[in-house]
Amino acid sequence: MAVREHGLRPVTTAIDQPQAVIQGYAPDIGYPMLAEGGLAVAAGALFVASNADLTLPSPRGIQPGNGSFIQVIATATGVRPLVAGKPEPPLHRESVLRTGAEKPLVVGDRLDTDIESAYRVGADSMLVLTGVTSPAEAVLAPSPQRPTYLAEDLTGLLEPHPAVTSQDGVFGCGGWTARREADRLELTGGGERIDGLRALCAAAWAGGRSPGEAGADQEAGGRISGASVRTALRRLDVAS
């Protein structure tokens, strides 16, 4: 429908010499369609992907997403697609144009698409822990993938988000306090789990760059111990 609205005619075979191949996710996508797309891209058609999510959650577990299917054509042809969806800016710009939003909030469960898309356009973001991203991954998120807000689920849109306090390297939220000592994170106190995670993230992110990023060893004191993260998360009774 969207293709036709722009005066374009969809085709399904490379024999029709399409000007572009548009690849989006469909649960019934199969080899014949991928093969035709690959033939068309190899012949010079523009390669466009709706999104690059490598995985997607399902009731049965994590399954391959459109980003995984993209690799079939990209590997066969050596051509990388233009990505219209997250984390690239076009989808965000279109959303703002359609809604007239003056201060948009990007909400999602993936760091590498939802949250990074907000970072790239300078928008606020809220990570919800209902899908792909685990609490441990949130704590260790690289700089471009750190959300403005954290919430257990979409009810976070309707609830206040307490500010994280900071004094002498100690970060507090609710009844929790977190600090970083060299490569270790320490968490004490009690209260709402999400407040403890907010304090932990603030302590882990305080150095600027993510532990493990270039220059982070000098800026933030080296890598954070994965064992200390797991220990802190167990205190929150959160599966890491």
C-alpha positions as CSV (number, residue, x, y, z in Angstrom):
1,M,0.0,0.0,0.0
2,A,2.7,2.5,0.9
3,V,4.6,1.7,-2.3
4,R,1.5,2.3,-4.4
5,E,0.7,5.6,-2.6
6,H,3.9,7.0,-4.1
7,G,3.0,5.9,-7.6
8,L,5.2,2.8,-7.7
9,R,4.2,-0.6,-8.9
10,P,5.2,-3.6,-6.8
11,V,6.6,-6.7,-8.6
12,T,7.8,-10.0,-7.2
13,T,10.5,-11.2,-9.7
14,A,13.8,-9.9,-10.9
15,I,12.6,-10.5,-14.5
16,D,10.5,-7.4,-14.1
17,Q,13.7,-5.4,-13.7
18,P,12.6,-3.5,-10.5
19,Q,14.3,-0.2,-9.7
20,A,14.4,-1.1,-6.0
21,V,14.2,-4.0,-3.6
22,I,12.4,-3.3,-0.4
23,Q,12.9,-5.8,2.3
24,G,10.7,-5.9,5.4
25,Y,9.8,-8.5,7.9
26,A,7.2,-11.2,7.2
27,P,6.8,-14.5,9.1
28,D,6.3,-16.3,5.8
29,I,9.3,-15.0,4.0
30,G,11.1,-17.8,2.1
31,Y,14.0,-18.6,-0.2
32,P,12.2,-17.9,-3.5
33,M,11.5,-14.2,-2.5
34,L,15.0,-13.7,-1.1
35,A,16.5,-15.2,-4.2
36,E,14.5,-12.8,-6.5
37,G,15.5,-9.9,-4.3
38,G,19.2,-10.9,-4.5
39,L,19.1,-11.2,-8.3
40,A,17.5,-7.8,-8.6
41,V,20.0,-6.2,-6.3
42,A,22.9,-7.9,-8.1
43,A,21.5,-6.4,-11.3
44,G,21.7,-2.9,-9.9
45,A,18.4,-2.3,-8.0
46,L,18.5,0.0,-5.0
47,F,18.4,-2.1,-1.8
48,V,16.2,-0.7,1.0
49,A,15.4,-2.3,4.3
50,S,12.5,-1.3,6.6
51,N,14.5,-2.1,9.7
52,A,17.6,-3.9,10.8
53,D,16.4,-5.6,14.0
54,L,18.5,-8.8,14.2
55,T,16.0,-10.5,16.5
56,L,12.4,-10.1,17.7
57,P,10.7,-11.5,20.8
58,S,7.9,-14.0,20.6
59,P,5.9,-16.2,23.0
60,R,8.3,-19.1,22.0
61,G,11.5,-17.1,22.6
62,I,13.8,-14.9,20.6
63,Q,13.4,-15.4,16.8
64,P,15.3,-14.0,13.7
65,G,14.2,-10.5,12.7
66,N,14.4,-8.5,9.5
67,G,18.1,-7.7,10.2
68,S,18.9,-11.3,10.0
69,F,17.1,-11.8,6.7
70,I,18.9,-8.8,5.3
71,Q,22.2,-10.6,5.7
72,V,21.1,-13.2,3.0
73,I,20.9,-10.7,0.2
74,A,23.7,-8.5,1.6
75,T,26.1,-11.5,1.8
76,A,25.1,-12.9,-1.6
77,T,25.5,-9.5,-3.4
78,G,28.0,-7.6,-1.3
79,V,25.5,-4.7,-1.2
80,R,24.4,-3.3,2.2
81,P,20.8,-1.8,2.3
82,L,19.7,1.7,3.1
83,V,17.8,1.3,6.3
84,A,14.7,3.4,6.7
85,G,13.8,2.2,10.2
86,K,15.5,2.4,13.6
87,P,18.1,3.4,14.5
88,E,18.4,5.5,11.3
89,P,16.8,9.0,11.4
90,P,14.2,8.8,8.5
91,L,11.6,6.9,10.5
92,H,11.9,9.4,13.4
93,R,11.6,12.4,11.1
94,E,8.5,11.0,9.4
95,S,6.9,10.3,12.8
96,V,7.6,13.9,14.0
97,L,6.2,15.3,10.7
98,R,3.0,13.2,11.0
99,T,2.4,13.9,14.7
100,G,3.7,17.4,15.0
101,A,5.5,16.4,18.1
102,E,7.7,19.2,19.6
103,K,9.4,17.0,22.3
104,P,9.1,13.4,21.2
105,L,9.9,10.5,23.5
106,V,11.1,7.3,21.9
107,V,10.0,4.2,23.8
108,G,11.3,0.7,23.1
109,D,12.8,-2.5,24.4
110,R,16.0,-2.6,22.3
111,L,19.2,-0.6,22.9
112,D,20.7,-0.9,19.5
113,T,17.6,0.3,17.6
114,D,15.0,2.0,19.8
115,I,17.3,3.8,22.2
116,E,20.1,4.5,19.7
117,S,17.6,6.0,17.3
118,A,16.6,8.6,19.9
119,Y,20.3,9.3,20.6
120,R,21.0,10.0,16.9
121,V,18.3,12.6,16.6
122,G,18.8,14.2,20.1
123,A,15.5,12.9,21.5
124,D,14.7,11.6,24.9
125,S,14.1,7.8,25.3
126,M,12.6,5.3,27.7
127,L,13.8,1.7,27.8
128,V,11.2,-0.8,28.9
129,L,12.4,-4.2,30.2
130,T,9.6,-6.3,28.5
131,G,11.5,-7.6,25.5
132,V,15.0,-8.0,24.2
133,T,17.2,-6.0,26.5
134,S,18.1,-7.4,29.9
135,P,18.9,-5.4,33.0
136,A,22.6,-6.4,32.8
137,E,22.7,-5.1,29.2
138,A,21.2,-1.8,30.3
139,V,23.8,-1.4,33.0
140,L,26.6,-2.0,30.5
141,A,25.1,0.0,27.6
142,P,27.5,1.9,25.4
143,S,27.1,5.7,25.3
144,P,24.9,6.0,22.2
145,Q,22.5,3.4,23.7
146,R,21.8,4.8,27.2
147,P,18.2,5.7,27.7
148,T,16.9,8.9,29.4
149,Y,14.4,6.9,31.4
150,L,14.1,3.3,32.6
151,A,10.8,1.5,33.3
152,E,9.7,-2.1,33.9
153,D,7.0,-1.8,31.2
154,L,4.7,0.7,29.4
155,T,3.1,1.8,32.7
156,G,6.3,3.9,33.0
157,L,4.6,6.4,30.7
158,L,2.0,7.1,33.4
159,E,4.3,7.1,36.5
160,P,6.7,9.6,37.9
161,H,10.4,8.9,37.4
162,P,12.4,9.8,40.5
163,A,15.6,11.6,39.9
164,V,18.9,9.9,40.7
165,T,20.9,11.8,43.2
166,S,24.7,11.9,43.2
167,Q,27.2,12.8,45.9
168,D,30.9,11.9,46.1
169,G,30.5,9.0,43.7
170,V,27.4,7.6,45.4
171,F,24.2,7.4,43.3
172,G,20.8,7.1,45.0
173,C,17.3,6.4,43.8
174,G,14.4,5.5,46.0
175,G,15.8,3.4,48.9
176,W,18.9,2.2,46.9
177,T,22.4,3.5,46.6
178,A,25.1,2.4,44.1
179,R,28.7,3.2,43.7
180,R,31.6,2.1,41.5
181,E,34.9,1.1,42.9
182,A,37.4,0.5,40.2
183,D,36.0,-2.4,38.2
184,R,33.2,-3.3,40.6
185,L,29.6,-2.0,41.1
186,E,28.2,-2.1,44.6
187,L,24.5,-1.8,45.5
188,T,23.0,-1.4,48.9
189,G,19.6,-0.5,50.3
190,G,16.1,-1.6,49.3
191,G,12.9,-0.6,47.6
192,E,11.5,-0.8,44.1
193,R,13.6,-2.9,41.8
194,I,13.5,-0.3,39.0
195,D,14.9,2.4,41.3
196,G,17.8,0.1,42.1
197,L,18.5,-0.4,38.5
198,R,18.3,3.3,37.9
199,A,21.0,3.9,40.6
200,L,23.2,1.1,39.2
201,C,23.0,2.5,35.7
202,A,23.9,6.0,36.9
203,A,26.9,4.6,38.7
204,A,28.1,2.6,35.7
205,W,27.5,5.4,33.3
206,A,29.1,8.1,35.4
207,G,32.5,7.9,33.6
208,G,31.0,8.9,30.3
209,R,31.9,6.1,27.9
210,S,30.9,2.5,28.4
211,P,33.5,0.2,29.9
212,G,35.3,-1.4,27.0
213,E,34.8,1.4,24.6
214,A,37.9,3.1,23.2
215,G,39.4,5.4,25.8
216,A,37.1,4.2,28.5
217,D,39.9,2.6,30.5
218,Q,41.3,6.0,31.2
219,E,38.0,7.8,31.5
220,A,36.0,5.5,33.6
221,G,38.5,3.3,35.4
222,G,38.5,0.2,33.2
223,R,36.0,-2.5,32.5
224,I,33.2,-3.3,35.0
225,S,33.3,-6.8,36.4
226,G,30.4,-8.9,35.0
227,A,30.3,-10.8,38.3
228,S,29.7,-7.6,40.2
229,V,26.9,-6.7,37.9
230,R,25.3,-10.1,38.4
231,T,25.7,-9.8,42.1
232,A,24.0,-6.4,42.2
233,L,21.2,-7.6,40.0
234,R,20.6,-10.6,42.3
235,R,20.1,-8.1,45.1
236,L,17.3,-6.6,43.0
237,D,15.9,-10.1,42.4
238,V,16.1,-9.3,38.6
239,A,17.1,-12.0,36.1
240,S,20.2,-10.8,34.3
